[in-house]
Amino acid sequence: MPFLGRYRSKLEKSIEKQFKNDLETILTTLYSQLGTVDAVASMLQKPLGTVFYWFSKYNIPRKPWPRPSINSSQETTLE
């Protein structure tokens, strides 16, 4: 029965799309509340690498890695 195969395929795609939307919503909400991907991974009890993969796969915006700032007051001058 080819009809059932097409129906199953459409149903699977619909479920995948809904899962993707739900996961994006969950990750975005948790990230906005907790502030770090590490905290999101801890909250979901998932490995950090898995959560980073989800963020990159679904293009969920996050803050860039903190970079050390160069403070001019720390520079020394030779006299």
mmCIF file of the N, C-alpha and C atoms, coordinates in Angstrom:
data_MODEL
# 
_entry.id   MODEL 
# 
loop_
_atom_site.group_PDB 
_atom_site.id 
_atom_site.type_symbol 
_atom_site.label_atom_id 
_atom_site.label_alt_id 
_atom_site.label_comp_id 
_atom_site.label_asym_id 
_atom_site.label_entity_id 
_atom_site.label_seq_id 
_atom_site.pdbx_PDB_ins_code 
_atom_site.Cartn_x 
_atom_site.Cartn_y 
_atom_site.Cartn_z 
_atom_site.occupancy 
_atom_site.B_iso_or_equiv 
_atom_site.pdbx_formal_charge 
_atom_site.auth_seq_id 
_atom_site.auth_comp_id 
_atom_site.auth_asym_id 
_atom_site.auth_atom_id 
_atom_site.pdbx_PDB_model_num 
ATOM 1   N N  . MET A 1 1  ? 0.828  -1.188 0.000  1.00 0.00 ? 1  MET A N  1 
ATOM 2   C CA . MET A 1 1  ? 0.000  0.000  0.000  1.00 0.00 ? 1  MET A CA 1 
ATOM 3   C C  . MET A 1 1  ? 0.872  1.250  0.000  1.00 0.00 ? 1  MET A C  1 
ATOM 4   N N  . PRO A 1 2  ? 1.074  1.842  -1.164 1.00 0.00 ? 2  PRO A N  1 
ATOM 5   C CA . PRO A 1 2  ? 1.930  3.031  -1.241 1.00 0.00 ? 2  PRO A CA 1 
ATOM 6   C C  . PRO A 1 2  ? 1.361  4.225  -0.477 1.00 0.00 ? 2  PRO A C  1 
ATOM 7   N N  . PHE A 1 3  ? 0.038  4.276  -0.349 1.00 0.00 ? 3  PHE A N  1 
ATOM 8   C CA . PHE A 1 3  ? -0.577 5.392  0.359  1.00 0.00 ? 3  PHE A CA 1 
ATOM 9   C C  . PHE A 1 3  ? -0.076 5.474  1.799  1.00 0.00 ? 3  PHE A C  1 
ATOM 10  N N  . LEU A 1 4  ? -0.015 4.332  2.480  1.00 0.00 ? 4  LEU A N  1 
ATOM 11  C CA . LEU A 1 4  ? 0.434  4.323  3.871  1.00 0.00 ? 4  LEU A CA 1 
ATOM 12  C C  . LEU A 1 4  ? 1.891  4.757  3.981  1.00 0.00 ? 4  LEU A C  1 
ATOM 13  N N  . GLY A 1 5  ? 2.698  4.397  3.010  1.00 0.00 ? 5  GLY A N  1 
ATOM 14  C CA . GLY A 1 5  ? 4.096  4.807  3.010  1.00 0.00 ? 5  GLY A CA 1 
ATOM 15  C C  . GLY A 1 5  ? 4.232  6.317  2.896  1.00 0.00 ? 5  GLY A C  1 
ATOM 16  N N  . ARG A 1 6  ? 3.458  6.924  2.010  1.00 0.00 ? 6  ARG A N  1 
ATOM 17  C CA . ARG A 1 6  ? 3.502  8.381  1.855  1.00 0.00 ? 6  ARG A CA 1 
ATOM 18  C C  . ARG A 1 6  ? 2.976  9.080  3.103  1.00 0.00 ? 6  ARG A C  1 
ATOM 19  N N  . TYR A 1 7  ? 1.904  8.519  3.676  1.00 0.00 ? 7  TYR A N  1 
ATOM 20  C CA . TYR A 1 7  ? 1.337  9.102  4.887  1.00 0.00 ? 7  TYR A CA 1 
ATOM 21  C C  . TYR A 1 7  ? 2.350  9.031  6.025  1.00 0.00 ? 7  TYR A C  1 
ATOM 22  N N  . ARG A 1 8  ? 3.015  7.887  6.150  1.00 0.00 ? 8  ARG A N  1 
ATOM 23  C CA . ARG A 1 8  ? 4.002  7.722  7.211  1.00 0.00 ? 8  ARG A CA 1 
ATOM 24  C C  . ARG A 1 8  ? 5.161  8.703  7.027  1.00 0.00 ? 8  ARG A C  1 
ATOM 25  N N  . SER A 1 9  ? 5.588  8.886  5.779  1.00 0.00 ? 9  SER A N  1 
ATOM 26  C CA . SER A 1 9  ? 6.679  9.814  5.496  1.00 0.00 ? 9  SER A CA 1 
ATOM 27  C C  . SER A 1 9  ? 6.287  11.243 5.880  1.00 0.00 ? 9  SER A C  1 
ATOM 28  N N  . LYS A 1 10 ? 5.084  11.659 5.518  1.00 0.00 ? 10 LYS A N  1 
ATOM 29  C CA . LYS A 1 10 ? 4.616  13.002 5.868  1.00 0.00 ? 10 LYS A CA 1 
ATOM 30  C C  . LYS A 1 10 ? 4.493  13.161 7.378  1.00 0.00 ? 10 LYS A C  1 
ATOM 31  N N  . LEU A 1 11 ? 4.012  12.095 8.037  1.00 0.00 ? 11 LEU A N  1 
ATOM 32  C CA . LEU A 1 11 ? 3.865  12.142 9.484  1.00 0.00 ? 11 LEU A CA 1 
ATOM 33  C C  . LEU A 1 11 ? 5.223  12.254 10.158 1.00 0.00 ? 11 LEU A C  1 
ATOM 34  N N  . GLU A 1 12 ? 6.213  11.486 9.685  1.00 0.00 ? 12 GLU A N  1 
ATOM 35  C CA . GLU A 1 12 ? 7.563  11.554 10.244 1.00 0.00 ? 12 GLU A CA 1 
ATOM 36  C C  . GLU A 1 12 ? 8.164  12.941 10.061 1.00 0.00 ? 12 GLU A C  1 
ATOM 37  N N  . LYS A 1 13 ? 7.968  13.535 8.883  1.00 0.00 ? 13 LYS A N  1 
ATOM 38  C CA . LYS A 1 13 ? 8.492  14.881 8.639  1.00 0.00 ? 13 LYS A CA 1 
ATOM 39  C C  . LYS A 1 13 ? 7.817  15.899 9.553  1.00 0.00 ? 13 LYS A C  1 
ATOM 40  N N  . SER A 1 14 ? 6.527  15.740 9.761  1.00 0.00 ? 14 SER A N  1 
ATOM 41  C CA . SER A 1 14 ? 5.790  16.643 10.634 1.00 0.00 ? 14 SER A CA 1 
ATOM 42  C C  . SER A 1 14 ? 6.288  16.528 12.068 1.00 0.00 ? 14 SER A C  1 
ATOM 43  N N  . ILE A 1 15 ? 6.525  15.304 12.518 1.00 0.00 ? 15 ILE A N  1 
ATOM 44  C CA . ILE A 1 15 ? 7.024  15.079 13.878 1.00 0.00 ? 15 ILE A CA 1 
ATOM 45  C C  . ILE A 1 15 ? 8.423  15.660 14.025 1.00 0.00 ? 15 ILE A C  1 
ATOM 46  N N  . GLU A 1 16 ? 9.284  15.444 13.029 1.00 0.00 ? 16 GLU A N  1 
ATOM 47  C CA . GLU A 1 16 ? 10.638 15.997 13.069 1.00 0.00 ? 16 GLU A CA 1 
ATOM 48  C C  . GLU A 1 16 ? 10.610 17.521 13.142 1.00 0.00 ? 16 GLU A C  1 
ATOM 49  N N  . LYS A 1 17 ? 9.741  18.137 12.340 1.00 0.00 ? 17 LYS A N  1 
ATOM 50  C CA . LYS A 1 17 ? 9.645  19.598 12.339 1.00 0.00 ? 17 LYS A CA 1 
ATOM 51  C C  . LYS A 1 17 ? 9.165  20.107 13.693 1.00 0.00 ? 17 LYS A C  1 
ATOM 52  N N  . GLN A 1 18 ? 8.173  19.424 14.285 1.00 0.00 ? 18 GLN A N  1 
ATOM 53  C CA . GLN A 1 18 ? 7.661  19.841 15.587 1.00 0.00 ? 18 GLN A CA 1 
ATOM 54  C C  . GLN A 1 18 ? 8.734  19.660 16.662 1.00 0.00 ? 18 GLN A C  1 
ATOM 55  N N  . PHE A 1 19 ? 9.483  18.545 16.598 1.00 0.00 ? 19 PHE A N  1 
ATOM 56  C CA . PHE A 1 19 ? 10.564 18.304 17.555 1.00 0.00 ? 19 PHE A CA 1 
ATOM 57  C C  . PHE A 1 19 ? 11.616 19.400 17.440 1.00 0.00 ? 19 PHE A C  1 
ATOM 58  N N  . LYS A 1 20 ? 11.980 19.749 16.204 1.00 0.00 ? 20 LYS A N  1 
ATOM 59  C CA . LYS A 1 20 ? 12.982 20.798 15.977 1.00 0.00 ? 20 LYS A CA 1 
ATOM 60  C C  . LYS A 1 20 ? 12.501 22.123 16.570 1.00 0.00 ? 20 LYS A C  1 
ATOM 61  N N  . ASN A 1 21 ? 11.240 22.461 16.319 1.00 0.00 ? 21 ASN A N  1 
ATOM 62  C CA . ASN A 1 21 ? 10.695 23.715 16.853 1.00 0.00 ? 21 ASN A CA 1 
ATOM 63  C C  . ASN A 1 21 ? 10.664 23.702 18.379 1.00 0.00 ? 21 ASN A C  1 
ATOM 64  N N  . ASP A 1 22 ? 10.261 22.564 18.962 1.00 0.00 ? 22 ASP A N  1 
ATOM 65  C CA . ASP A 1 22 ? 10.218 22.457 20.422 1.00 0.00 ? 22 ASP A CA 1 
ATOM 66  C C  . ASP A 1 22 ? 11.618 22.550 21.019 1.00 0.00 ? 22 ASP A C  1 
ATOM 67  N N  . LEU A 1 23 ? 12.576 21.859 20.403 1.00 0.00 ? 23 LEU A N  1 
ATOM 68  C CA . LEU A 1 23 ? 13.944 21.880 20.912 1.00 0.00 ? 23 LEU A CA 1 
ATOM 69  C C  . LEU A 1 23 ? 14.531 23.283 20.826 1.00 0.00 ? 23 LEU A C  1 
ATOM 70  N N  . GLU A 1 24 ? 14.291 23.965 19.713 1.00 0.00 ? 24 GLU A N  1 
ATOM 71  C CA . GLU A 1 24 ? 14.768 25.346 19.571 1.00 0.00 ? 24 GLU A CA 1 
ATOM 72  C C  . GLU A 1 24 ? 14.183 26.242 20.655 1.00 0.00 ? 24 GLU A C  1 
ATOM 73  N N  . THR A 1 25 ? 12.893 26.096 20.915 1.00 0.00 ? 25 THR A N  1 
ATOM 74  C CA . THR A 1 25 ? 12.225 26.903 21.936 1.00 0.00 ? 25 THR A CA 1 
ATOM 75  C C  . THR A 1 25 ? 12.810 26.625 23.317 1.00 0.00 ? 25 THR A C  1 
ATOM 76  N N  . ILE A 1 26 ? 12.993 25.346 23.621 1.00 0.00 ? 26 ILE A N  1 
ATOM 77  C CA . ILE A 1 26 ? 13.540 24.962 24.924 1.00 0.00 ? 26 ILE A CA 1 
ATOM 78  C C  . ILE A 1 26 ? 14.954 25.505 25.092 1.00 0.00 ? 26 ILE A C  1 
ATOM 79  N N  . LEU A 1 27 ? 15.802 25.297 24.088 1.00 0.00 ? 27 LEU A N  1 
ATOM 80  C CA . LEU A 1 27 ? 17.191 25.747 24.183 1.00 0.00 ? 27 LEU A CA 1 
ATOM 81  C C  . LEU A 1 27 ? 17.285 27.258 24.284 1.00 0.00 ? 27 LEU A C  1 
ATOM 82  N N  . THR A 1 28 ? 16.509 27.962 23.477 1.00 0.00 ? 28 THR A N  1 
ATOM 83  C CA . THR A 1 28 ? 16.533 29.423 23.495 1.00 0.00 ? 28 THR A CA 1 
ATOM 84  C C  . THR A 1 28 ? 16.066 29.960 24.847 1.00 0.00 ? 28 THR A C  1 
ATOM 85  N N  . THR A 1 29 ? 14.994 29.381 25.375 1.00 0.00 ? 29 THR A N  1 
ATOM 86  C CA . THR A 1 29 ? 14.457 29.821 26.667 1.00 0.00 ? 29 THR A CA 1 
ATOM 87  C C  . THR A 1 29 ? 15.447 29.561 27.793 1.00 0.00 ? 29 THR A C  1 
ATOM 88  N N  . LEU A 1 30 ? 15.987 28.342 27.829 1.00 0.00 ? 30 LEU A N  1 
ATOM 89  C CA . LEU A 1 30 ? 16.950 28.017 28.882 1.00 0.00 ? 30 LEU A CA 1 
ATOM 90  C C  . LEU A 1 30 ? 18.189 28.889 28.787 1.00 0.00 ? 30 LEU A C  1 
ATOM 91  N N  . TYR A 1 31 ? 18.671 29.098 27.562 1.00 0.00 ? 31 TYR A N  1 
ATOM 92  C CA . TYR A 1 31 ? 19.879 29.911 27.394 1.00 0.00 ? 31 TYR A CA 1 
ATOM 93  C C  . TYR A 1 31 ? 19.643 31.353 27.842 1.00 0.00 ? 31 TYR A C  1 
ATOM 94  N N  . SER A 1 32 ? 18.468 31.884 27.517 1.00 0.00 ? 32 SER A N  1 
ATOM 95  C CA . SER A 1 32 ? 18.192 33.268 27.924 1.00 0.00 ? 32 SER A CA 1 
ATOM 96  C C  . SER A 1 32 ? 18.065 33.384 29.444 1.00 0.00 ? 32 SER A C  1 
ATOM 97  N N  . GLN A 1 33 ? 17.582 32.323 30.095 1.00 0.00 ? 33 GLN A N  1 
ATOM 98  C CA . GLN A 1 33 ? 17.427 32.354 31.552 1.00 0.00 ? 33 GLN A CA 1 
ATOM 99  C C  . GLN A 1 33 ? 18.738 32.054 32.279 1.00 0.00 ? 33 GLN A C  1 
ATOM 100 N N  . LEU A 1 34 ? 19.513 31.088 31.760 1.00 0.00 ? 34 LEU A N  1 
ATOM 101 C CA . LEU A 1 34 ? 20.709 30.629 32.468 1.00 0.00 ? 34 LEU A CA 1 
ATOM 102 C C  . LEU A 1 34 ? 21.981 31.334 32.024 1.00 0.00 ? 34 LEU A C  1 
ATOM 103 N N  . GLY A 1 35 ? 22.040 31.757 30.766 1.00 0.00 ? 35 GLY A N  1 
ATOM 104 C CA . GLY A 1 35 ? 23.159 32.569 30.307 1.00 0.00 ? 35 GLY A CA 1 
ATOM 105 C C  . GLY A 1 35 ? 24.338 31.840 29.691 1.00 0.00 ? 35 GLY A C  1 
ATOM 106 N N  . THR A 1 36 ? 24.489 30.526 29.939 1.00 0.00 ? 36 THR A N  1 
ATOM 107 C CA . THR A 1 36 ? 25.610 29.797 29.347 1.00 0.00 ? 36 THR A CA 1 
ATOM 108 C C  . THR A 1 36 ? 25.146 28.452 28.803 1.00 0.00 ? 36 THR A C  1 
ATOM 109 N N  . VAL A 1 37 ? 25.858 27.985 27.792 1.00 0.00 ? 37 VAL A N  1 
ATOM 110 C CA . VAL A 1 37 ? 25.546 26.676 27.213 1.00 0.00 ? 37 VAL A CA 1 
ATOM 111 C C  . VAL A 1 37 ? 25.846 25.588 28.240 1.00 0.00 ? 37 VAL A C  1 
ATOM 112 N N  . ASP A 1 38 ? 26.876 25.791 29.041 1.00 0.00 ? 38 ASP A N  1 
ATOM 113 C CA . ASP A 1 38 ? 27.230 24.820 30.082 1.00 0.00 ? 38 ASP A CA 1 
ATOM 114 C C  . ASP A 1 38 ? 26.072 24.640 31.069 1.00 0.00 ? 38 ASP A C  1 
ATOM 115 N N  . ALA A 1 39 ? 25.450 25.734 31.468 1.00 0.00 ? 39 ALA A N  1 
ATOM 116 C CA . ALA A 1 39 ? 24.321 25.658 32.395 1.00 0.00 ? 39 ALA A CA 1 
ATOM 117 C C  . ALA A 1 39 ? 23.122 24.964 31.749 1.00 0.00 ? 39 ALA A C  1 
ATOM 118 N N  . VAL A 1 40 ? 22.913 25.205 30.457 1.00 0.00 ? 40 VAL A N  1 
ATOM 119 C CA . VAL A 1 40 ? 21.822 24.538 29.732 1.00 0.00 ? 40 VAL A CA 1 
ATOM 120 C C  . VAL A 1 40 ? 22.073 23.034 29.703 1.00 0.00 ? 40 VAL A C  1 
ATOM 121 N N  . ALA A 1 41 ? 23.309 22.629 29.417 1.00 0.00 ? 41 ALA A N  1 
ATOM 122 C CA . ALA A 1 41 ? 23.653 21.203 29.378 1.00 0.00 ? 41 ALA A CA 1 
ATOM 123 C C  . ALA A 1 41 ? 23.438 20.567 30.746 1.00 0.00 ? 41 ALA A C  1 
ATOM 124 N N  . SER A 1 42 ? 23.818 21.273 31.797 1.00 0.00 ? 42 SER A N  1 
ATOM 125 C CA . SER A 1 42 ? 23.616 20.753 33.157 1.00 0.00 ? 42 SER A CA 1 
ATOM 126 C C  . SER A 1 42 ? 22.133 20.606 33.467 1.00 0.00 ? 42 SER A C  1 
ATOM 127 N N  . MET A 1 43 ? 21.353 21.599 33.078 1.00 0.00 ? 43 MET A N  1 
ATOM 128 C CA . MET A 1 43 ? 19.918 21.566 33.339 1.00 0.00 ? 43 MET A CA 1 
ATOM 129 C C  . MET A 1 43 ? 19.246 20.399 32.601 1.00 0.00 ? 43 MET A C  1 
ATOM 130 N N  . LEU A 1 44 ? 19.665 20.171 31.361 1.00 0.00 ? 44 LEU A N  1 
ATOM 131 C CA . LEU A 1 44 ? 19.088 19.089 30.558 1.00 0.00 ? 44 LEU A CA 1 
ATOM 132 C C  . LEU A 1 44 ? 19.732 17.737 30.848 1.00 0.00 ? 44 LEU A C  1 
ATOM 133 N N  . GLN A 1 45 ? 20.798 17.740 31.646 1.00 0.00 ? 45 GLN A N  1 
ATOM 134 C CA . GLN A 1 45 ? 21.558 16.531 31.975 1.00 0.00 ? 45 GLN A CA 1 
ATOM 135 C C  . GLN A 1 45 ? 22.033 15.829 30.704 1.00 0.00 ? 45 GLN A C  1 
ATOM 136 N N  . LYS A 1 46 ? 22.584 16.638 29.797 1.00 0.00 ? 46 LYS A N  1 
ATOM 137 C CA . LYS A 1 46 ? 23.145 16.145 28.541 1.00 0.00 ? 46 LYS A CA 1 
ATOM 138 C C  . LYS A 1 46 ? 24.606 16.562 28.464 1.00 0.00 ? 46 LYS A C  1 
ATOM 139 N N  . PRO A 1 47 ? 25.419 15.804 27.707 1.00 0.00 ? 47 PRO A N  1 
ATOM 140 C CA . PRO A 1 47 ? 26.826 16.206 27.538 1.00 0.00 ? 47 PRO A CA 1 
ATOM 141 C C  . PRO A 1 47 ? 26.932 17.577 26.868 1.00 0.00 ? 47 PRO A C  1 
ATOM 142 N N  . LEU A 1 48 ? 27.934 18.329 27.264 1.00 0.00 ? 48 LEU A N  1 
ATOM 143 C CA . LEU A 1 48 ? 28.137 19.674 26.733 1.00 0.00 ? 48 LEU A CA 1 
ATOM 144 C C  . LEU A 1 48 ? 28.287 19.646 25.214 1.00 0.00 ? 48 LEU A C  1 
ATOM 145 N N  . GLY A 1 49 ? 29.007 18.666 24.694 1.00 0.00 ? 49 GLY A N  1 
ATOM 146 C CA . GLY A 1 49 ? 29.198 18.552 23.245 1.00 0.00 ? 49 GLY A CA 1 
ATOM 147 C C  . GLY A 1 49 ? 27.887 18.379 22.496 1.00 0.00 ? 49 GLY A C  1 
ATOM 148 N N  . THR A 1 50 ? 26.967 17.615 23.067 1.00 0.00 ? 50 THR A N  1 
ATOM 149 C CA . THR A 1 50 ? 25.655 17.407 22.448 1.00 0.00 ? 50 THR A CA 1 
ATOM 150 C C  . THR A 1 50 ? 24.883 18.717 22.377 1.00 0.00 ? 50 THR A C  1 
ATOM 151 N N  . VAL A 1 51 ? 24.921 19.467 23.458 1.00 0.00 ? 51 VAL A N  1 
ATOM 152 C CA . VAL A 1 51 ? 24.182 20.738 23.500 1.00 0.00 ? 51 VAL A CA 1 
ATOM 153 C C  . VAL A 1 51 ? 24.804 21.746 22.541 1.00 0.00 ? 51 VAL A C  1 
ATOM 154 N N  . PHE A 1 52 ? 26.145 21.800 22.469 1.00 0.00 ? 52 PHE A N  1 
ATOM 155 C CA . PHE A 1 52 ? 26.797 22.677 21.486 1.00 0.00 ? 52 PHE A CA 1 
ATOM 156 C C  . PHE A 1 52 ? 26.393 22.275 20.067 1.00 0.00 ? 52 PHE A C  1 
ATOM 157 N N  . TYR A 1 53 ? 26.304 20.970 19.813 1.00 0.00 ? 53 TYR A N  1 
ATOM 158 C CA . TYR A 1 53 ? 25.892 20.478 18.491 1.00 0.00 ? 53 TYR A CA 1 
ATOM 159 C C  . TYR A 1 53 ? 24.483 20.973 18.163 1.00 0.00 ? 53 TYR A C  1 
ATOM 160 N N  . TRP A 1 54 ? 23.563 20.882 19.124 1.00 0.00 ? 54 TRP A N  1 
ATOM 161 C CA . TRP A 1 54 ? 22.200 21.355 18.888 1.00 0.00 ? 54 TRP A CA 1 
ATOM 162 C C  . TRP A 1 54 ? 22.179 22.844 18.587 1.00 0.00 ? 54 TRP A C  1 
ATOM 163 N N  . PHE A 1 55 ? 22.962 23.621 19.350 1.00 0.00 ? 55 PHE A N  1 
ATOM 164 C CA . PHE A 1 55 ? 23.001 25.063 19.111 1.00 0.00 ? 55 PHE A CA 1 
ATOM 165 C C  . PHE A 1 55 ? 23.500 25.370 17.702 1.00 0.00 ? 55 PHE A C  1 
ATOM 166 N N  . SER A 1 56 ? 24.518 24.655 17.241 1.00 0.00 ? 56 SER A N  1 
ATOM 167 C CA . SER A 1 56 ? 25.053 24.920 15.911 1.00 0.00 ? 56 SER A CA 1 
ATOM 168 C C  . SER A 1 56 ? 24.140 24.353 14.829 1.00 0.00 ? 56 SER A C  1 
ATOM 169 N N  . LYS A 1 57 ? 23.566 23.189 15.053 1.00 0.00 ? 57 LYS A N  1 
ATOM 170 C CA . LYS A 1 57 ? 22.697 22.562 14.051 1.00 0.00 ? 57 LYS A CA 1 
ATOM 171 C C  . LYS A 1 57 ? 21.456 23.406 13.771 1.00 0.00 ? 57 LYS A C  1 
ATOM 172 N N  . TYR A 1 58 ? 20.868 23.954 14.830 1.00 0.00 ? 58 TYR A N  1 
ATOM 173 C CA . TYR A 1 58 ? 19.635 24.723 14.678 1.00 0.00 ? 58 TYR A CA 1 
ATOM 174 C C  . TYR A 1 58 ? 19.886 26.232 14.625 1.00 0.00 ? 58 TYR A C  1 
ATOM 175 N N  . ASN A 1 59 ? 21.155 26.631 14.526 1.00 0.00 ? 59 ASN A N  1 
ATOM 176 C CA . ASN A 1 59 ? 21.526 28.048 14.407 1.00 0.00 ? 59 ASN A CA 1 
ATOM 177 C C  . ASN A 1 59 ? 20.907 28.914 15.495 1.00 0.00 ? 59 ASN A C  1 
ATOM 178 N N  . ILE A 1 60 ? 20.993 28.433 16.715 1.00 0.00 ? 60 ILE A N  1 
ATOM 179 C CA . ILE A 1 60 ? 20.466 29.192 17.849 1.00 0.00 ? 60 ILE A CA 1 
ATOM 180 C C  . ILE A 1 60 ? 21.534 30.199 18.268 1.00 0.00 ? 60 ILE A C  1 
ATOM 181 N N  . PRO A 1 61 ? 21.193 31.478 18.267 1.00 0.00 ? 61 PRO A N  1 
ATOM 182 C CA . PRO A 1 61 ? 22.206 32.488 18.603 1.00 0.00 ? 61 PRO A CA 1 
ATOM 183 C C  . PRO A 1 61 ? 22.635 32.385 20.058 1.00 0.00 ? 61 PRO A C  1 
ATOM 184 N N  . ARG A 1 62 ? 23.915 32.569 20.270 1.00 0.00 ? 62 ARG A N  1 
ATOM 185 C CA . ARG A 1 62 ? 24.453 32.587 21.625 1.00 0.00 ? 62 ARG A CA 1 
ATOM 186 C C  . ARG A 1 62 ? 25.590 33.581 21.668 1.00 0.00 ? 62 ARG A C  1 
ATOM 187 N N  . LYS A 1 63 ? 25.964 33.940 22.875 1.00 0.00 ? 63 LYS A N  1 
ATOM 188 C CA . LYS A 1 63 ? 27.041 34.911 23.054 1.00 0.00 ? 63 LYS A CA 1 
ATOM 189 C C  . LYS A 1 63 ? 28.360 34.289 22.606 1.00 0.00 ? 63 LYS A C  1 
ATOM 190 N N  . PRO A 1 64 ? 29.240 35.093 22.038 1.00 0.00 ? 64 PRO A N  1 
ATOM 191 C CA . PRO A 1 64 ? 30.554 34.550 21.663 1.00 0.00 ? 64 PRO A CA 1 
ATOM 192 C C  . PRO A 1 64 ? 31.374 34.230 22.910 1.00 0.00 ? 64 PRO A C  1 
ATOM 193 N N  . TRP A 1 65 ? 32.397 33.421 22.701 1.00 0.00 ? 65 TRP A N  1 
ATOM 194 C CA . TRP A 1 65 ? 33.278 33.074 23.807 1.00 0.00 ? 65 TRP A CA 1 
ATOM 195 C C  . TRP A 1 65 ? 33.868 34.350 24.391 1.00 0.00 ? 65 TRP A C  1 
ATOM 196 N N  . PRO A 1 66 ? 34.002 34.415 25.699 1.00 0.00 ? 66 PRO A N  1 
ATOM 197 C CA . PRO A 1 66 ? 34.622 35.615 26.291 1.00 0.00 ? 66 PRO A CA 1 
ATOM 198 C C  . PRO A 1 66 ? 36.091 35.699 25.896 1.00 0.00 ? 66 PRO A C  1 
ATOM 199 N N  . ARG A 1 67 ? 36.505 36.868 25.493 1.00 0.00 ? 67 ARG A N  1 
ATOM 200 C CA . ARG A 1 67 ? 37.891 37.082 25.100 1.00 0.00 ? 67 ARG A CA 1 
ATOM 201 C C  . ARG A 1 67 ? 38.572 37.940 26.142 1.00 0.00 ? 67 ARG A C  1 
ATOM 202 N N  . PRO A 1 68 ? 39.812 37.635 26.449 1.00 0.00 ? 68 PRO A N  1 
ATOM 203 C CA . PRO A 1 68 ? 40.509 38.482 27.417 1.00 0.00 ? 68 PRO A CA 1 
ATOM 204 C C  . PRO A 1 68 ? 40.696 39.884 26.839 1.00 0.00 ? 68 PRO A C  1 
ATOM 205 N N  . SER A 1 69 ? 40.410 40.871 27.649 1.00 0.00 ? 69 SER A N  1 
ATOM 206 C CA . SER A 1 69 ? 40.558 42.242 27.168 1.00 0.00 ? 69 SER A CA 1 
ATOM 207 C C  . SER A 1 69 ? 41.938 42.758 27.552 1.00 0.00 ? 69 SER A C  1 
ATOM 208 N N  . ILE A 1 70 ? 42.470 43.592 26.706 1.00 0.00 ? 70 ILE A N  1 
ATOM 209 C CA . ILE A 1 70 ? 43.760 44.212 26.983 1.00 0.00 ? 70 ILE A CA 1 
ATOM 210 C C  . ILE A 1 70 ? 43.476 45.555 27.633 1.00 0.00 ? 70 ILE A C  1 
ATOM 211 N N  . ASN A 1 71 ? 43.902 45.668 28.858 1.00 0.00 ? 71 ASN A N  1 
ATOM 212 C CA . ASN A 1 71 ? 43.658 46.890 29.609 1.00 0.00 ? 71 ASN A CA 1 
ATOM 213 C C  . ASN A 1 71 ? 44.912 47.751 29.518 1.00 0.00 ? 71 ASN A C  1 
ATOM 214 N N  . SER A 1 72 ? 44.753 48.961 29.054 1.00 0.00 ? 72 SER A N  1 
ATOM 215 C CA . SER A 1 72 ? 45.914 49.836 28.860 1.00 0.00 ? 72 SER A CA 1 
ATOM 216 C C  . SER A 1 72 ? 46.593 50.204 30.179 1.00 0.00 ? 72 SER A C  1 
ATOM 217 N N  . SER A 1 73 ? 45.870 50.135 31.294 1.00 0.00 ? 73 SER A N  1 
ATOM 218 C CA . SER A 1 73 ? 46.487 50.481 32.575 1.00 0.00 ? 73 SER A CA 1 
ATOM 219 C C  . SER A 1 73 ? 47.480 49.409 33.026 1.00 0.00 ? 73 SER A C  1 
ATOM 220 N N  . GLN A 1 74 ? 47.390 48.214 32.452 1.00 0.00 ? 74 GLN A N  1 
ATOM 221 C CA . GLN A 1 74 ? 48.302 47.145 32.825 1.00 0.00 ? 74 GLN A CA 1 
ATOM 222 C C  . GLN A 1 74 ? 49.621 47.222 32.054 1.00 0.00 ? 74 GLN A C  1 
ATOM 223 N N  . GLU A 1 75 ? 49.634 47.997 30.996 1.00 0.00 ? 75 GLU A N  1 
ATOM 224 C CA . GLU A 1 75 ? 50.851 48.106 30.196 1.00 0.00 ? 75 GLU A CA 1 
ATOM 225 C C  . GLU A 1 75 ? 51.906 48.911 30.947 1.00 0.00 ? 75 GLU A C  1 
ATOM 226 N N  . THR A 1 76 ? 53.136 48.485 30.815 1.00 0.00 ? 76 THR A N  1 
ATOM 227 C CA . THR A 1 76 ? 54.227 49.221 31.459 1.00 0.00 ? 76 THR A CA 1 
ATOM 228 C C  . THR A 1 76 ? 55.037 49.932 30.388 1.00 0.00 ? 76 THR A C  1 
ATOM 229 N N  . THR A 1 77 ? 55.529 51.080 30.744 1.00 0.00 ? 77 THR A N  1 
ATOM 230 C CA . THR A 1 77 ? 56.357 51.833 29.794 1.00 0.00 ? 77 THR A CA 1 
ATOM 231 C C  . THR A 1 77 ? 57.780 51.901 30.325 1.00 0.00 ? 77 THR A C  1 
ATOM 232 N N  . LEU A 1 78 ? 58.699 51.844 29.404 1.00 0.00 ? 78 LEU A N  1 
ATOM 233 C CA . LEU A 1 78 ? 60.108 51.954 29.782 1.00 0.00 ? 78 LEU A CA 1 
ATOM 234 C C  . LEU A 1 78 ? 60.507 53.422 29.778 1.00 0.00 ? 78 LEU A C  1 
ATOM 235 N N  . GLU A 1 79 ? 61.161 53.844 30.824 1.00 0.00 ? 79 GLU A N  1 
ATOM 236 C CA . GLU A 1 79 ? 61.555 55.252 30.904 1.00 0.00 ? 79 GLU A CA 1 
ATOM 237 C C  . GLU A 1 79 ? 63.032 55.411 30.705 1.00 0.00 ? 79 GLU A C  1 
# 
